[in-house]
Amino acid sequence: MQTPVHLIPCALAELFAEVNQNGYITLADRYGLMAAIFDENLTEEDKRSIDRLLRSVCRGRIKLVNELSMLR
């Protein structure tokens, strides 16, 4: 039996804004996106945000970093 995934409200919107501002996506961010994909109640807006992030990574606008967090 699979455990249902429930996202924190506005989590994807905040992640999207942070990644676009910083220009990179961390390992923790990628795990958050992976969990979001398994949420059956994902809105169309959230799906489009995920698609935009993935396109940005493919085009090189967003860099992947292997750090868990980029706190400074």
All heavy atoms as TSV, in Angstrom:
chain	resi	resn	atom	element	x	y	z
A	1	MET	N	N	0.832	-1.181	0.000
A	1	MET	CA	C	0.000	0.000	0.000
A	1	MET	C	C	0.874	1.242	0.000
A	1	MET	O	O	1.810	1.366	0.783
A	1	MET	CB	C	-0.895	-0.015	1.236
A	1	MET	CG	C	-1.855	1.122	1.284
A	1	MET	SD	S	-2.997	0.859	2.655
A	1	MET	CE	C	-3.216	2.521	3.142
A	2	GLN	N	N	0.575	2.168	-0.894
A	2	GLN	CA	C	1.356	3.390	-0.985
A	2	GLN	C	C	0.819	4.447	-0.043
A	2	GLN	O	O	-0.374	4.570	0.157
A	2	GLN	CB	C	1.323	3.934	-2.405
A	2	GLN	CG	C	2.076	3.080	-3.380
A	2	GLN	CD	C	2.041	3.709	-4.761
A	2	GLN	OE1	O	1.239	4.575	-5.038
A	2	GLN	NE2	N	2.921	3.244	-5.624
A	3	THR	N	N	1.756	5.201	0.522
A	3	THR	CA	C	1.381	6.312	1.380
A	3	THR	C	C	1.041	7.509	0.502
A	3	THR	O	O	1.819	7.863	-0.380
A	3	THR	CB	C	2.541	6.680	2.317
A	3	THR	OG1	O	2.934	5.512	3.029
A	3	THR	CG2	C	2.130	7.769	3.278
A	4	PRO	N	N	-0.110	8.144	0.714
A	4	PRO	CA	C	-0.459	9.302	-0.119
A	4	PRO	C	C	0.475	10.481	0.161
A	4	PRO	O	O	0.947	10.670	1.272
A	4	PRO	CB	C	-1.892	9.636	0.292
A	4	PRO	CG	C	-2.089	8.994	1.610
A	4	PRO	CD	C	-1.134	7.831	1.689
A	5	VAL	N	N	0.736	11.246	-0.879
A	5	VAL	CA	C	1.590	12.419	-0.779
A	5	VAL	C	C	0.695	13.645	-0.690
A	5	VAL	O	O	-0.211	13.818	-1.490
A	5	VAL	CB	C	2.513	12.539	-2.009
A	5	VAL	CG1	C	3.317	13.813	-1.967
A	5	VAL	CG2	C	3.415	11.326	-2.111
A	6	HIS	N	N	0.940	14.489	0.308
A	6	HIS	CA	C	0.188	15.726	0.466
A	6	HIS	C	C	1.178	16.865	0.582
A	6	HIS	O	O	1.989	16.913	1.505
A	6	HIS	CB	C	-0.703	15.686	1.712
A	6	HIS	CG	C	-1.717	14.590	1.665
A	6	HIS	ND1	N	-2.814	14.629	0.844
A	6	HIS	CD2	C	-1.785	13.414	2.327
A	6	HIS	CE1	C	-3.526	13.531	1.007
A	6	HIS	NE2	N	-2.905	12.765	1.906
A	7	LEU	N	N	1.118	17.775	-0.380
A	7	LEU	CA	C	2.047	18.899	-0.395
A	7	LEU	C	C	1.585	20.005	0.536
A	7	LEU	O	O	0.396	20.170	0.785
A	7	LEU	CB	C	2.164	19.469	-1.809
A	7	LEU	CG	C	2.727	18.536	-2.865
A	7	LEU	CD1	C	2.696	19.224	-4.221
A	7	LEU	CD2	C	4.140	18.135	-2.511
A	8	ILE	N	N	2.536	20.775	1.000
A	8	ILE	CA	C	2.225	21.977	1.767
A	8	ILE	C	C	1.627	22.987	0.791
A	8	ILE	O	O	2.170	23.183	-0.302
A	8	ILE	CB	C	3.501	22.539	2.423
A	8	ILE	CG1	C	4.077	21.513	3.400
A	8	ILE	CG2	C	3.222	23.869	3.106
A	8	ILE	CD1	C	5.443	21.880	3.915
A	9	PRO	N	N	0.523	23.622	1.140
A	9	PRO	CA	C	-0.074	24.600	0.223
A	9	PRO	C	C	0.939	25.679	-0.174
A	9	PRO	O	O	1.713	26.162	0.648
A	9	PRO	CB	C	-1.223	25.199	1.036
A	9	PRO	CG	C	-1.549	24.153	2.038
A	9	PRO	CD	C	-0.259	23.446	2.350
A	10	CYS	N	N	0.959	26.012	-1.424
A	10	CYS	CA	C	1.847	27.036	-2.010
A	10	CYS	C	C	3.314	26.619	-2.054
A	10	CYS	O	O	4.164	27.445	-2.385
A	10	CYS	CB	C	1.707	28.366	-1.297
A	10	CYS	SG	S	0.048	29.036	-1.364
A	11	ALA	N	N	3.633	25.387	-1.731
A	11	ALA	CA	C	5.033	24.949	-1.718
A	11	ALA	C	C	5.648	25.028	-3.106
A	11	ALA	O	O	6.789	25.489	-3.257
A	11	ALA	CB	C	5.147	23.531	-1.173
A	12	LEU	N	N	4.916	24.604	-4.121
A	12	LEU	CA	C	5.471	24.647	-5.468
A	12	LEU	C	C	5.638	26.070	-5.968
A	12	LEU	O	O	6.616	26.382	-6.641
A	12	LEU	CB	C	4.594	23.850	-6.438
A	12	LEU	CG	C	4.775	22.346	-6.390
A	12	LEU	CD1	C	3.825	21.665	-7.350
A	12	LEU	CD2	C	6.196	21.963	-6.711
A	13	ALA	N	N	4.707	26.932	-5.647
A	13	ALA	CA	C	4.822	28.333	-6.067
A	13	ALA	C	C	6.050	28.980	-5.443
A	13	ALA	O	O	6.792	29.708	-6.121
A	13	ALA	CB	C	3.558	29.100	-5.687
A	14	GLU	N	N	6.300	28.698	-4.175
A	14	GLU	CA	C	7.479	29.244	-3.501
A	14	GLU	C	C	8.769	28.665	-4.085
A	14	GLU	O	O	9.743	29.387	-4.293
A	14	GLU	CB	C	7.410	28.970	-2.008
A	14	GLU	CG	C	6.344	29.780	-1.300
A	14	GLU	CD	C	6.255	29.466	0.183
A	14	GLU	OE1	O	7.241	28.962	0.755
A	14	GLU	OE2	O	5.186	29.733	0.749
A	15	LEU	N	N	8.758	27.375	-4.351
A	15	LEU	CA	C	9.921	26.727	-4.950
A	15	LEU	C	C	10.202	27.318	-6.327
A	15	LEU	O	O	11.341	27.638	-6.658
A	15	LEU	CB	C	9.699	25.221	-5.062
A	15	LEU	CG	C	10.771	24.438	-5.803
A	15	LEU	CD1	C	12.090	24.476	-5.051
A	15	LEU	CD2	C	10.328	23.014	-6.019
A	16	PHE	N	N	9.163	27.482	-7.119
A	16	PHE	CA	C	9.305	28.039	-8.461
A	16	PHE	C	C	9.912	29.444	-8.404
A	16	PHE	O	O	10.853	29.759	-9.136
A	16	PHE	CB	C	7.935	28.069	-9.140
A	16	PHE	CG	C	7.967	28.554	-10.554
A	16	PHE	CD1	C	8.525	27.775	-11.552
A	16	PHE	CD2	C	7.421	29.774	-10.894
A	16	PHE	CE1	C	8.553	28.215	-12.862
A	16	PHE	CE2	C	7.444	30.231	-12.197
A	16	PHE	CZ	C	8.009	29.443	-13.190
A	17	ALA	N	N	9.400	30.282	-7.517
A	17	ALA	CA	C	9.910	31.646	-7.383
A	17	ALA	C	C	11.367	31.646	-6.916
A	17	ALA	O	O	12.198	32.395	-7.440
A	17	ALA	CB	C	9.040	32.433	-6.412
A	18	GLU	N	N	11.689	30.812	-5.941
A	18	GLU	CA	C	13.052	30.760	-5.397
A	18	GLU	C	C	14.055	30.282	-6.441
A	18	GLU	O	O	15.131	30.862	-6.597
A	18	GLU	CB	C	13.086	29.823	-4.185
A	18	GLU	CG	C	14.436	29.737	-3.523
A	18	GLU	CD	C	14.402	28.817	-2.316
A	18	GLU	OE1	O	13.435	28.870	-1.545
A	18	GLU	OE2	O	15.372	28.052	-2.165
A	19	VAL	N	N	13.701	29.241	-7.177
A	19	VAL	CA	C	14.604	28.691	-8.191
A	19	VAL	C	C	14.832	29.706	-9.301
A	19	VAL	O	O	15.953	29.902	-9.762
A	19	VAL	CB	C	14.044	27.358	-8.736
A	19	VAL	CG1	C	14.784	26.924	-9.989
A	19	VAL	CG2	C	14.125	26.277	-7.664
A	20	ASN	N	N	13.786	30.377	-9.725
A	20	ASN	CA	C	13.940	31.380	-10.777
A	20	ASN	C	C	14.764	32.576	-10.314
A	20	ASN	O	O	15.508	33.157	-11.088
A	20	ASN	CB	C	12.577	31.840	-11.291
A	20	ASN	CG	C	12.010	30.847	-12.270
A	20	ASN	OD1	O	12.679	30.435	-13.195
A	20	ASN	ND2	N	10.777	30.451	-12.043
A	21	GLN	N	N	14.658	32.925	-9.057
A	21	GLN	CA	C	15.432	34.039	-8.519
A	21	GLN	C	C	16.908	33.666	-8.397
A	21	GLN	O	O	17.782	34.446	-8.752
A	21	GLN	CB	C	14.887	34.459	-7.161
A	21	GLN	CG	C	15.657	35.590	-6.515
A	21	GLN	CD	C	15.129	35.922	-5.125
A	21	GLN	OE1	O	14.204	35.300	-4.628
A	21	GLN	NE2	N	15.721	36.913	-4.503
A	22	ASN	N	N	17.181	32.458	-7.890
A	22	ASN	CA	C	18.552	32.032	-7.630
A	22	ASN	C	C	19.271	31.521	-8.874
A	22	ASN	O	O	20.489	31.616	-8.964
A	22	ASN	CB	C	18.586	30.934	-6.563
A	22	ASN	CG	C	18.072	31.423	-5.233
A	22	ASN	OD1	O	18.141	32.600	-4.935
A	22	ASN	ND2	N	17.558	30.507	-4.442
A	23	GLY	N	N	18.536	30.919	-9.792
A	23	GLY	CA	C	19.149	30.369	-10.997
A	23	GLY	C	C	19.687	28.960	-10.838
A	23	GLY	O	O	20.393	28.464	-11.700
A	24	TYR	N	N	19.376	28.312	-9.734
A	24	TYR	CA	C	19.794	26.930	-9.528
A	24	TYR	C	C	18.735	26.169	-8.748
A	24	TYR	O	O	17.879	26.744	-8.095
A	24	TYR	CB	C	21.141	26.850	-8.793
A	24	TYR	CG	C	21.150	27.544	-7.454
A	24	TYR	CD1	C	20.637	26.919	-6.323
A	24	TYR	CD2	C	21.682	28.816	-7.312
A	24	TYR	CE1	C	20.635	27.550	-5.097
A	24	TYR	CE2	C	21.692	29.455	-6.089
A	24	TYR	CZ	C	21.164	28.814	-4.985
A	24	TYR	OH	O	21.165	29.442	-3.775
A	25	ILE	N	N	18.817	24.847	-8.854
A	25	ILE	CA	C	17.890	23.978	-8.130
A	25	ILE	C	C	18.725	22.963	-7.355
A	25	ILE	O	O	19.615	22.320	-7.906
A	25	ILE	CB	C	16.883	23.322	-9.094
A	25	ILE	CG1	C	15.822	22.539	-8.340
A	25	ILE	CG2	C	17.549	22.470	-10.137
A	25	ILE	CD1	C	14.636	22.134	-9.188
A	26	THR	N	N	18.461	22.864	-6.064
A	26	THR	CA	C	19.246	21.994	-5.185
A	26	THR	C	C	18.703	20.572	-5.203
A	26	THR	O	O	17.632	20.292	-5.749
A	26	THR	CB	C	19.228	22.506	-3.739
A	26	THR	OG1	O	17.884	22.418	-3.247
A	26	THR	CG2	C	19.732	23.928	-3.635
A	27	LEU	N	N	19.440	19.695	-4.567
A	27	LEU	CA	C	19.019	18.304	-4.442
A	27	LEU	C	C	17.707	18.216	-3.665
A	27	LEU	O	O	16.793	17.472	-4.056
A	27	LEU	CB	C	20.113	17.494	-3.750
A	27	LEU	CG	C	19.941	15.993	-3.673
A	27	LEU	CD1	C	19.822	15.392	-5.060
A	27	LEU	CD2	C	21.116	15.376	-2.937
A	28	ALA	N	N	17.577	18.985	-2.602
A	28	ALA	CA	C	16.339	18.979	-1.813
A	28	ALA	C	C	15.165	19.482	-2.651
A	28	ALA	O	O	14.051	18.936	-2.558
A	28	ALA	CB	C	16.499	19.843	-0.562
A	29	ASP	N	N	15.401	20.492	-3.480
A	29	ASP	CA	C	14.347	20.990	-4.365
A	29	ASP	C	C	13.902	19.904	-5.334
A	29	ASP	O	O	12.710	19.741	-5.600
A	29	ASP	CB	C	14.840	22.196	-5.173
A	29	ASP	CG	C	15.167	23.400	-4.314
A	29	ASP	OD1	O	14.612	23.509	-3.196
A	29	ASP	OD2	O	15.980	24.229	-4.764
A	30	ARG	N	N	14.856	19.159	-5.861
A	30	ARG	CA	C	14.523	18.091	-6.809
A	30	ARG	C	C	13.722	16.987	-6.133
A	30	ARG	O	O	12.792	16.430	-6.728
A	30	ARG	CB	C	15.792	17.553	-7.458
A	30	ARG	CG	C	16.470	18.630	-8.306
A	30	ARG	CD	C	17.516	18.108	-9.242
A	30	ARG	NE	N	18.571	17.295	-8.680
A	30	ARG	CZ	C	19.765	17.743	-8.320
A	30	ARG	NH1	N	20.052	19.024	-8.417
A	30	ARG	NH2	N	20.684	16.925	-7.863
A	31	TYR	N	N	14.058	16.672	-4.885
A	31	TYR	CA	C	13.257	15.677	-4.160
A	31	TYR	C	C	11.842	16.192	-3.920
A	31	TYR	O	O	10.875	15.440	-3.981
A	31	TYR	CB	C	13.914	15.287	-2.838
A	31	TYR	CG	C	14.998	14.251	-2.990
A	31	TYR	CD1	C	16.309	14.548	-2.649
A	31	TYR	CD2	C	14.705	12.979	-3.469
A	31	TYR	CE1	C	17.308	13.599	-2.794
A	31	TYR	CE2	C	15.694	12.027	-3.624
A	31	TYR	CZ	C	16.998	12.340	-3.281
A	31	TYR	OH	O	17.979	11.402	-3.430
A	32	GLY	N	N	11.718	17.490	-3.660
A	32	GLY	CA	C	10.394	18.088	-3.496
A	32	GLY	C	C	9.580	18.002	-4.770
A	32	GLY	O	O	8.376	17.703	-4.739
A	33	LEU	N	N	10.222	18.239	-5.903
A	33	LEU	CA	C	9.528	18.117	-7.191
A	33	LEU	C	C	9.118	16.674	-7.458
A	33	LEU	O	O	8.029	16.414	-7.970
A	33	LEU	CB	C	10.412	18.624	-8.322
A	33	LEU	CG	C	10.588	20.121	-8.416
A	33	LEU	CD1	C	11.619	20.468	-9.477
A	33	LEU	CD2	C	9.266	20.803	-8.713
A	34	MET	N	N	9.995	15.747	-7.108
A	34	MET	CA	C	9.679	14.341	-7.309
A	34	MET	C	C	8.457	13.951	-6.471
A	34	MET	O	O	7.552	13.264	-6.950
A	34	MET	CB	C	10.875	13.465	-6.925
A	34	MET	CG	C	10.667	12.006	-7.231
A	34	MET	SD	S	12.141	10.994	-6.965
A	34	MET	CE	C	12.397	11.172	-5.206
A	35	ALA	N	N	8.393	14.412	-5.237
A	35	ALA	CA	C	7.233	14.133	-4.391
A	35	ALA	C	C	5.980	14.782	-4.967
A	35	ALA	O	O	4.897	14.188	-4.940
A	35	ALA	CB	C	7.483	14.634	-2.968
A	36	ALA	N	N	6.120	15.983	-5.502
A	36	ALA	CA	C	4.971	16.696	-6.055
A	36	ALA	C	C	4.371	15.948	-7.236
A	36	ALA	O	O	3.144	15.916	-7.409
A	36	ALA	CB	C	5.386	18.101	-6.480
A	37	ILE	N	N	5.211	15.332	-8.033
A	37	ILE	CA	C	4.726	14.606	-9.200
A	37	ILE	C	C	3.810	13.458	-8.790
A	37	ILE	O	O	2.872	13.115	-9.503
A	37	ILE	CB	C	5.912	14.113	-10.051
A	37	ILE	CG1	C	6.605	15.322	-10.684
A	37	ILE	CG2	C	5.478	13.136	-11.121
A	37	ILE	CD1	C	7.920	15.004	-11.343
A	38	PHE	N	N	4.044	12.891	-7.619
A	38	PHE	CA	C	3.227	11.769	-7.148
A	38	PHE	C	C	1.926	12.214	-6.473
A	38	PHE	O	O	1.106	11.379	-6.114
A	38	PHE	CB	C	4.023	10.882	-6.194
A	38	PHE	CG	C	5.107	10.121	-6.878
A	38	PHE	CD1	C	6.435	10.389	-6.611
A	38	PHE	CD2	C	4.812	9.137	-7.806
A	38	PHE	CE1	C	7.442	9.699	-7.245
A	38	PHE	CE2	C	5.805	8.435	-8.452
A	38	PHE	CZ	C	7.131	8.720	-8.173
A	39	ASP	N	N	1.731	13.504	-6.314
A	39	ASP	CA	C	0.500	14.025	-5.712
A	39	ASP	C	C	-0.615	13.977	-6.746
A	39	ASP	O	O	-0.545	14.618	-7.790
A	39	ASP	CB	C	0.707	15.451	-5.222
A	39	ASP	CG	C	-0.476	16.008	-4.455
A	39	ASP	OD1	O	-1.529	15.332	-4.383
A	39	ASP	OD2	O	-0.355	17.117	-3.915
A	40	GLU	N	N	-1.628	13.201	-6.466
A	40	GLU	CA	C	-2.736	13.040	-7.410
A	40	GLU	C	C	-3.616	14.281	-7.493
A	40	GLU	O	O	-4.390	14.428	-8.424
A	40	GLU	CB	C	-3.585	11.831	-7.017
A	40	GLU	CG	C	-2.830	10.522	-7.135
A	40	GLU	CD	C	-3.640	9.340	-6.660
A	40	GLU	OE1	O	-4.783	9.526	-6.198
A	40	GLU	OE2	O	-3.112	8.219	-6.748
A	41	ASN	N	N	-3.512	15.188	-6.534
A	41	ASN	CA	C	-4.349	16.377	-6.507
A	41	ASN	C	C	-3.625	17.615	-7.025
A	41	ASN	O	O	-4.016	18.734	-6.725
A	41	ASN	CB	C	-4.840	16.644	-5.074
A	41	ASN	CG	C	-5.662	15.484	-4.563
A	41	ASN	OD1	O	-6.477	14.933	-5.270
A	41	ASN	ND2	N	-5.422	15.096	-3.320
A	42	LEU	N	N	-2.578	17.427	-7.805
A	42	LEU	CA	C	-1.795	18.530	-8.346
A	42	LEU	C	C	-2.654	19.346	-9.311
A	42	LEU	O	O	-3.314	18.791	-10.185
A	42	LEU	CB	C	-0.587	17.957	-9.079
A	42	LEU	CG	C	0.651	18.795	-9.209
A	42	LEU	CD1	C	1.182	19.194	-7.840
A	42	LEU	CD2	C	1.719	18.040	-9.957
A	43	THR	N	N	-2.643	20.659	-9.146
A	43	THR	CA	C	-3.440	21.521	-10.011
A	43	THR	C	C	-2.744	21.691	-11.361
A	43	THR	O	O	-1.551	21.425	-11.494
A	43	THR	CB	C	-3.647	22.912	-9.382
A	43	THR	OG1	O	-2.371	23.563	-9.309
A	43	THR	CG2	C	-4.266	22.815	-7.992
A	44	GLU	N	N	-3.501	22.150	-12.336
A	44	GLU	CA	C	-2.926	22.405	-13.656
A	44	GLU	C	C	-1.844	23.478	-13.576
A	44	GLU	O	O	-0.835	23.400	-14.263
A	44	GLU	CB	C	-4.017	22.814	-14.642
A	44	GLU	CG	C	-4.873	21.665	-15.113
A	44	GLU	CD	C	-4.067	20.568	-15.808
A	44	GLU	OE1	O	-3.191	20.882	-16.650
A	44	GLU	OE2	O	-4.301	19.396	-15.501
A	45	GLU	N	N	-2.052	24.474	-12.741
A	45	GLU	CA	C	-1.058	25.534	-12.568
A	45	GLU	C	C	0.252	24.956	-12.019
A	45	GLU	O	O	1.338	25.315	-12.477
A	45	GLU	CB	C	-1.585	26.613	-11.625
A	45	GLU	CG	C	-0.617	27.749	-11.413
A	45	GLU	CD	C	-1.150	28.805	-10.447
A	45	GLU	OE1	O	-2.345	28.776	-10.136
A	45	GLU	OE2	O	-0.350	29.639	-10.028
A	46	ASP	N	N	0.146	24.054	-11.045
A	46	ASP	CA	C	1.342	23.427	-10.487
A	46	ASP	C	C	2.044	22.570	-11.533
A	46	ASP	O	O	3.279	22.568	-11.625
A	46	ASP	CB	C	0.984	22.580	-9.265
A	46	ASP	CG	C	0.610	23.412	-8.062
A	46	ASP	OD1	O	1.000	24.596	-8.015
A	46	ASP	OD2	O	-0.081	22.885	-7.165
A	47	LYS	N	N	1.279	21.841	-12.335
A	47	LYS	CA	C	1.870	21.024	-13.395
A	47	LYS	C	C	2.609	21.894	-14.408
A	47	LYS	O	O	3.707	21.552	-14.849
A	47	LYS	CB	C	0.789	20.211	-14.105
A	47	LYS	CG	C	0.207	19.101	-13.256
A	47	LYS	CD	C	-0.912	18.389	-13.985
A	47	LYS	CE	C	-1.593	17.378	-13.096
A	47	LYS	NZ	N	-2.718	16.711	-13.763
A	48	ARG	N	N	2.031	23.028	-14.761
A	48	ARG	CA	C	2.686	23.938	-15.696
A	48	ARG	C	C	3.964	24.524	-15.083
A	48	ARG	O	O	4.968	24.701	-15.782
A	48	ARG	CB	C	1.730	25.047	-16.120
A	48	ARG	CG	C	0.692	24.586	-17.137
A	48	ARG	CD	C	-0.056	25.761	-17.754
A	48	ARG	NE	N	-0.771	26.567	-16.765
A	48	ARG	CZ	C	-2.014	26.357	-16.363
A	48	ARG	NH1	N	-2.701	25.333	-16.868
A	48	ARG	NH2	N	-2.587	27.136	-15.476
A	49	SER	N	N	3.946	24.813	-13.796
A	49	SER	CA	C	5.144	25.332	-13.119
A	49	SER	C	C	6.270	24.306	-13.157
A	49	SER	O	O	7.427	24.655	-13.413
A	49	SER	CB	C	4.829	25.692	-11.667
A	49	SER	OG	O	3.955	26.779	-11.604
A	50	ILE	N	N	5.939	23.064	-12.907
A	50	ILE	CA	C	6.941	21.991	-12.962
A	50	ILE	C	C	7.489	21.866	-14.373
A	50	ILE	O	O	8.709	21.754	-14.576
A	50	ILE	CB	C	6.348	20.661	-12.463
A	50	ILE	CG1	C	6.050	20.740	-10.965
A	50	ILE	CG2	C	7.295	19.504	-12.762
A	50	ILE	CD1	C	5.261	19.572	-10.424
A	51	ASP	N	N	6.616	21.913	-15.366
A	51	ASP	CA	C	7.063	21.839	-16.763
A	51	ASP	C	C	8.003	22.988	-17.108
A	51	ASP	O	O	9.016	22.793	-17.786
A	51	ASP	CB	C	5.865	21.848	-17.718
A	51	ASP	CG	C	5.091	20.535	-17.709
A	51	ASP	OD1	O	5.634	19.527	-17.220
A	51	ASP	OD2	O	3.944	20.538	-18.187
A	52	ARG	N	N	7.686	24.198	-16.646
A	52	ARG	CA	C	8.540	25.354	-16.923
A	52	ARG	C	C	9.910	25.183	-16.276
A	52	ARG	O	O	10.942	25.521	-16.875
A	52	ARG	CB	C	7.878	26.647	-16.445
A	52	ARG	CG	C	6.784	27.121	-17.372
A	52	ARG	CD	C	6.358	28.546	-17.068
A	52	ARG	NE	N	5.838	28.743	-15.727
A	52	ARG	CZ	C	4.570	28.584	-15.368
A	52	ARG	NH1	N	3.674	28.228	-16.261
A	52	ARG	NH2	N	4.183	28.797	-14.137
A	53	LEU	N	N	9.928	24.668	-15.052
A	53	LEU	CA	C	11.214	24.435	-14.379
A	53	LEU	C	C	12.051	23.417	-15.149
A	53	LEU	O	O	13.253	23.618	-15.359
A	53	LEU	CB	C	10.993	23.933	-12.954
A	53	LEU	CG	C	10.701	24.972	-11.893
A	53	LEU	CD1	C	10.413	24.291	-10.564
A	53	LEU	CD2	C	11.849	25.932	-11.744
A	54	LEU	N	N	11.429	22.340	-15.564
A	54	LEU	CA	C	12.159	21.304	-16.292
A	54	LEU	C	C	12.676	21.822	-17.633
A	54	LEU	O	O	13.807	21.528	-18.026
A	54	LEU	CB	C	11.269	20.074	-16.500
A	54	LEU	CG	C	10.895	19.319	-15.227
A	54	LEU	CD1	C	9.911	18.204	-15.532
A	54	LEU	CD2	C	12.131	18.791	-14.526
A	55	ARG	N	N	11.880	22.613	-18.329
A	55	ARG	CA	C	12.337	23.211	-19.591
A	55	ARG	C	C	13.511	24.154	-19.357
A	55	ARG	O	O	14.469	24.179	-20.133
A	55	ARG	CB	C	11.192	23.951	-20.285
A	55	ARG	CG	C	10.361	23.059	-21.186
A	55	ARG	CD	C	9.474	23.873	-22.114
A	55	ARG	NE	N	8.580	24.779	-21.411
A	55	ARG	CZ	C	7.369	24.469	-20.962
A	55	ARG	NH1	N	6.902	23.253	-21.143
A	55	ARG	NH2	N	6.625	25.364	-20.352
A	56	SER	N	N	13.455	24.918	-18.277
A	56	SER	CA	C	14.545	25.837	-17.955
A	56	SER	C	C	15.841	25.087	-17.665
A	56	SER	O	O	16.926	25.531	-18.046
A	56	SER	CB	C	14.177	26.717	-16.763
A	56	SER	OG	O	13.120	27.583	-17.102
A	57	VAL	N	N	15.721	23.951	-16.993
A	57	VAL	CA	C	16.908	23.131	-16.721
A	57	VAL	C	C	17.465	22.584	-18.035
A	57	VAL	O	O	18.673	22.659	-18.284
A	57	VAL	CB	C	16.576	21.980	-15.743
A	57	VAL	CG1	C	17.714	20.973	-15.671
A	57	VAL	CG2	C	16.263	22.530	-14.357
A	58	CYS	N	N	16.598	22.073	-18.896
A	58	CYS	CA	C	17.045	21.514	-20.177
A	58	CYS	C	C	17.711	22.564	-21.050
A	58	CYS	O	O	18.666	22.261	-21.769
A	58	CYS	CB	C	15.867	20.892	-20.918
A	58	CYS	SG	S	15.277	19.373	-20.174
A	59	ARG	N	N	17.240	23.787	-20.999
A	59	ARG	CA	C	17.800	24.859	-21.819
A	59	ARG	C	C	19.016	25.530	-21.175
A	59	ARG	O	O	19.619	26.422	-21.757
A	59	ARG	CB	C	16.730	25.904	-22.093
A	59	ARG	CG	C	15.641	25.374	-22.988
A	59	ARG	CD	C	14.584	26.394	-23.259
A	59	ARG	NE	N	13.585	25.830	-24.148
A	59	ARG	CZ	C	12.382	26.309	-24.306
A	59	ARG	NH1	N	12.000	27.377	-23.632
A	59	ARG	NH2	N	11.537	25.732	-25.128
A	60	GLY	N	N	19.358	25.125	-19.956
A	60	GLY	CA	C	20.536	25.656	-19.292
A	60	GLY	C	C	20.308	26.962	-18.549
A	60	GLY	O	O	21.257	27.572	-18.065
A	61	ARG	N	N	19.079	27.385	-18.423
A	61	ARG	CA	C	18.784	28.626	-17.696
A	61	ARG	C	C	18.831	28.418	-16.184
A	61	ARG	O	O	19.101	29.347	-15.439
A	61	ARG	CB	C	17.404	29.147	-18.087
A	61	ARG	CG	C	17.328	29.584	-19.516
A	61	ARG	CD	C	15.954	30.108	-19.855
A	61	ARG	NE	N	15.855	30.351	-21.277
A	61	ARG	CZ	C	14.779	30.147	-21.981
A	61	ARG	NH1	N	13.680	29.694	-21.410
A	61	ARG	NH2	N	14.775	30.394	-23.275
A	62	ILE	N	N	18.532	27.196	-15.763
A	62	ILE	CA	C	18.572	26.814	-14.350
A	62	ILE	C	C	19.645	25.740	-14.213
A	62	ILE	O	O	19.650	24.762	-14.954
A	62	ILE	CB	C	17.211	26.254	-13.869
A	62	ILE	CG1	C	16.084	27.255	-14.067
A	62	ILE	CG2	C	17.302	25.771	-12.431
A	62	ILE	CD1	C	16.100	28.436	-13.146
A	63	LYS	N	N	20.546	25.916	-13.257
A	63	LYS	CA	C	21.618	24.950	-13.038
A	63	LYS	C	C	21.216	23.965	-11.949
A	63	LYS	O	O	20.531	24.320	-11.001
A	63	LYS	CB	C	22.897	25.665	-12.625
A	63	LYS	CG	C	23.451	26.545	-13.704
A	63	LYS	CD	C	24.712	27.205	-13.239
A	63	LYS	CE	C	25.208	28.137	-14.337
A	63	LYS	NZ	N	26.446	28.786	-13.960
A	64	LEU	N	N	21.685	22.737	-12.103
A	64	LEU	CA	C	21.500	21.723	-11.073
A	64	LEU	C	C	22.716	21.749	-10.161
A	64	LEU	O	O	23.850	21.703	-10.645
A	64	LEU	CB	C	21.370	20.334	-11.695
A	64	LEU	CG	C	20.193	20.098	-12.616
A	64	LEU	CD1	C	20.296	18.713	-13.243
A	64	LEU	CD2	C	18.884	20.244	-11.870
A	65	VAL	N	N	22.498	21.840	-8.864
A	65	VAL	CA	C	23.601	21.751	-7.905
A	65	VAL	C	C	23.358	20.533	-7.030
A	65	VAL	O	O	22.207	20.191	-6.727
A	65	VAL	CB	C	23.741	23.033	-7.047
A	65	VAL	CG1	C	24.138	24.209	-7.923
A	65	VAL	CG2	C	22.475	23.349	-6.290
A	66	ASN	N	N	24.424	19.878	-6.640
A	66	ASN	CA	C	24.295	18.637	-5.872
A	66	ASN	C	C	24.283	18.866	-4.367
A	66	ASN	O	O	24.228	17.909	-3.607
A	66	ASN	CB	C	25.394	17.652	-6.251
A	66	ASN	CG	C	25.165	17.081	-7.635
A	66	ASN	OD1	O	24.026	16.869	-8.035
A	66	ASN	ND2	N	26.224	16.838	-8.366
A	67	GLU	N	N	24.334	20.114	-3.945
A	67	GLU	CA	C	24.233	20.402	-2.521
A	67	GLU	C	C	22.787	20.194	-2.077
A	67	GLU	O	O	21.848	20.435	-2.825
A	67	GLU	CB	C	24.665	21.844	-2.224
A	67	GLU	CG	C	26.157	22.054	-2.246
A	67	GLU	CD	C	26.721	22.144	-3.659
A	67	GLU	OE1	O	25.945	22.440	-4.585
A	67	GLU	OE2	O	27.920	21.919	-3.820
A	68	LEU	N	N	22.641	19.764	-0.841
A	68	LEU	CA	C	21.306	19.560	-0.299
A	68	LEU	C	C	20.599	20.882	-0.120
A	68	LEU	O	O	19.405	21.025	-0.368
A	68	LEU	CB	C	21.395	18.823	1.036
A	68	LEU	CG	C	20.105	18.264	1.597
A	68	LEU	CD1	C	19.434	17.320	0.605
A	68	LEU	CD2	C	20.346	17.550	2.898
A	69	SER	N	N	21.349	21.898	0.279
A	69	SER	CA	C	20.816	23.240	0.503
A	69	SER	C	C	21.906	24.246	0.173
A	69	SER	O	O	23.077	23.957	0.325
A	69	SER	CB	C	20.374	23.390	1.951
A	69	SER	OG	O	20.003	24.716	2.221
A	70	MET	N	N	21.509	25.422	-0.250
A	70	MET	CA	C	22.492	26.450	-0.595
A	70	MET	C	C	22.403	27.613	0.382
A	70	MET	O	O	22.512	28.766	0.019
A	70	MET	CB	C	22.270	26.951	-2.015
A	70	MET	CG	C	22.536	25.898	-3.088
A	70	MET	SD	S	24.251	25.396	-3.192
A	70	MET	CE	C	24.972	26.821	-3.958
A	71	LEU	N	N	22.199	27.304	1.656
A	71	LEU	CA	C	22.123	28.356	2.660
A	71	LEU	C	C	23.480	29.023	2.823
A	71	LEU	O	O	24.510	28.361	2.851
A	71	LEU	CB	C	21.691	27.779	4.013
A	71	LEU	CG	C	20.267	27.226	4.065
A	71	LEU	CD1	C	20.010	26.630	5.438
A	71	LEU	CD2	C	19.256	28.294	3.750
A	72	ARG	N	N	23.440	30.333	2.940
A	72	ARG	CA	C	24.704	31.071	3.105
A	72	ARG	C	C	24.667	31.866	4.361
A	72	ARG	O	O	23.754	32.288	4.874
A	72	ARG	CB	C	24.908	31.994	1.917
A	72	ARG	CG	C	25.119	31.197	0.668
A	72	ARG	CD	C	25.357	32.093	-0.513
A	72	ARG	NE	N	25.439	31.202	-1.660
A	72	ARG	CZ	C	25.421	31.621	-2.875
A	72	ARG	NH1	N	25.316	32.885	-3.144
A	72	ARG	NH2	N	25.517	30.786	-3.865
